[in-house]
């Protein structure tokens, strides 16, 4: 039995408090000087970290459902990442106060003069919007906390019953996530340009969440190993993590390209309006930057076998992926809300603030339980994983 | 010399012992891949590199061919689109590249392994393609002593030894 306990480093805790303070100050300045821009930042950063948390919890469920042996030793990391969800829920409920700065459909005078928005207002109206946020987060928090509870019980009691229960819960959870996260991304991002629609948009955002969630899990695992925890990590585990990132990079590229190509080829004004805004001026470069960061670089650099087992290659690729997710969301939100590419200290400061909170939640929850699960039936296989 | 084993563990035992003696094992036939054997044989393949370059070559050829057809040889105006409709070429490129890589890699592998349709099969033991674990050693290898090797195989639990 491996007994590893994560101790929260005092320094890291102080740093994360500092980052949170930076975030609070930035938002205070932002809301006073330019509320529209501050709300855009608020939406972007919330969506960014919720994507990672939901992607990580989905990753965990996939491990249970596929009865994957190799990842058993690392399941505390996705568990700790998904502990961020309750905090995100509070932020998203507060987003209701900012809808007027973000969403066209929330302006009654716009709705009155626009047949299309009237048609959509059965779904896109403020009360239902708020109720949906509560339902989505309620379900996510319920399921992730439940999985965590069963996992901790397994540590204490052992036996197969908890594993089977986790598997059943995971099966339910992936159906819930498929439906709710799709609707969530439509509510939060696609409805920013209320006249536009894309049937593949939700799938694309879901894959993006899974992609970056898997990348962040890998980064956390590598960092923990670097600082003396998770000694069981070997090159075969790294290769398996890389396989997830590599595969998801391809799927991400597939969905992004599928959305673009069909709209470009169909050339229908209702659909092309989305890309017209994003192909003029400063946003054009972001379109290509997003494809290069999220698909091309992982695809090319993680392809050789030796690279996919090397931390020296994986860490820079993951950091570029995290930038890539920022670029992707920036590219969704800014052209729709601010119509111009503003990037400055407010963007950086607000991201740092959320990153601080994310790190704080992560390390707190990592320290709450044994870093390596104790009675997981596949633990032995995971420790001796080799191929 | 051919050693036939009934299970994985006996084979791996014999394999390790023979290797420890410094004798090169020529070939091993197993019903499923076994880690120790895969690594112990020390065989490296360059077919993945070959496949990568076939893919690169295939993608460029397909793109070039379509560019030639649509822009240079026979430009046609489809709904006001530019002649070089690059995004719509990509789907064809992916599919055709997969086909090119598959076929060229198959041919490369066949050529390197010297196999072709109609070649007479060289089966060292009837169980080699079934449920037996078979190890083949060549008598010409350095350090090969028939009596010693036979003893190792026998001690490890070989069910049959063909000299």
Boltz contact constraints between the chains, C-beta under 6 A:
constraints:
  - contact:
      token1: [A, 261]
      token2: [B, 87]
      max_distance: 6.0
  - contact:
      token1: [A, 264]
      token2: [B, 87]
      max_distance: 6.0
  - contact:
      token1: [A, 265]
      token2: [B, 88]
      max_distance: 6.0
